[in-house]
Amino acid sequence: MKLLGWIILLTLGLLGGARAQDSAQGSRELRSPDQAPIERQVKGTAGRDIRVLVLTNVRPNCTSGPLPTVRLVAPPANGKITVRRVRLSATNVKQCLSLEVPALVALYRSAPEFEGSDTMTVEIRPDEGVPELRRIIINVTKTDPGRSI
């Protein structure tokens, strides 16, 4: 099996008050852990779930492959990370017009009164291939960043 079908989806938003920063991102060359981590930012509200990472594996024939292993290298200082296994429904991903596959979703939740920036680093290790480090910066406010007064 080739890594061609491995997809990392960084949907950083709209769950528990998080605001979208990035959308789906296709298959890419993986970085080894000795390289600098790929950095992403997300915004969200204190005390609410913020979706920071969605991972799945879609093969060229639009079926699911084995999910990657995710390891928390550096936990966030002011919150907790929860990883859930879910079913992901998507349309127009690569050559797949419609698909439903298993996925892993990482959620961050800060302390209710925390406001500021928190950072976490995860290692993503696909079934085949080179592991990749992701550094995620979570900007937390006490009010919903998507709403205006």
N, C-alpha and C positions, 0 to 999 in steps of 0.2 A: 504494500500500500504506500502510495506517495503522500507526502505532506501537502501536496497541492490543495487538497480539500480542507485543510485545517483552517478554521476561521476564528478570529478573535473579534468579538463584538464589544466595543466599548460604548455602551449606551449609558451615558452619565446623566441621567435625568429623569424627571417626572415620576419618581417613586418616593413617596413620603416627603414631598416638598422639594426635592432636588430639581434643579433647572438643567435642561439639556445643554451639554457642551460639545459633544461629538456624536456622530451617528455611526452606523455600521461601518466596519472597516474590513476589507477583504483579506485574503490570504497574503502573507508577507514572509520575507526572509527572517528567520529567527535569530536572535542574538544570544550569545553564550553568556553565562553568569559573570565572566571576568570582564565583559564589556560594560560600559555605562548603562544604567537602566533607562528604559523608555519612560518618560515623564508625562503624566496627564493630570489635569485639574478638574475638580467638580465642586459645585456649590450646593449647599443644603441648609436646612433649618435644624437648630439644636433640639435634641431629644426625639428626632424623627428618623426613620430609616432613609438612607441615601444610597442609591444603587451606584456602586463604584466599578463593577466589572461584570460582564456577561461573557461566558466562554462556551463554545460548542465546537463540534467537529462535523463538517458536511463533506462527504465524498463527492467526486465528480459526477456520480450517478444520482445525486440528490438524496442519498440515504445517510444515516448517521454513522459515524465511526466512534471509536472509544474516546471518552472525554479525557482532557488533560488532567494531570495531577497539579494541584495548587498548594503551595507551601507558603505560609506567612513568615517572611524573613525578618522583617522589622515591624512589630505591631504598632498601631497608633497609640499615642500617649494619653489621649483624652477621650477615647471611645472604644467600642468593641466591634469586631467583625464577625458576621455570621455568613456562612455559605449554605445555600439551598440548592437542591436539584429541582429543576422545573422543566416543563415542556415549552419549547420556543416555537411559535408560529411566525413565519415570515414569507414575504413575497418578493420576487425579483432579486434574489441573492445569487450572484454569478449567473450560471445557466439555469438555475432552478426557479421556475415561475411561482411555485408554491411549495412550502415544506413545513413539516412539524417534526422537530427533533429534540432530544434531551439536551439540557444546558445546565451550567452552573452559574448561579447569581451570587455575587458577594455584596453584602449590605453593611454599611457603616452606621452606627448610632452613637452620637456623642452624649455626654452627660447633659441633662436638661438645661443647666445654666451656663454651659460652655459657649464661648464665642471666640473665634479666632481661626487659626490654621492648624491642621493636624496632618501628619504624614504617615504613610504605611508603604512597605515594599513587599511584593509577592514574587515568588518564582513560579512560572508556568512551565510545566514539563509535559510536552505531548507524548503520545504513545511511542512515536518514532521521531527522532530529530533532536535538535539542540534546545536546551532550556532557555528561557527568556526572563529577564527581570523587569518588573514594572514598578515604578515609584508613583504613587497616587497621592496628590496633595488635595486635601479636603478643606475647603473654606466654609466655615460654619458661622451662621448668623442667628440671632434670636428671633428674627422675623423671616417670613418666606421671601427668598430672594427674587421670586418670579412675580410677586405682587407689588403694585405701587399703591401708595396711600391716597 
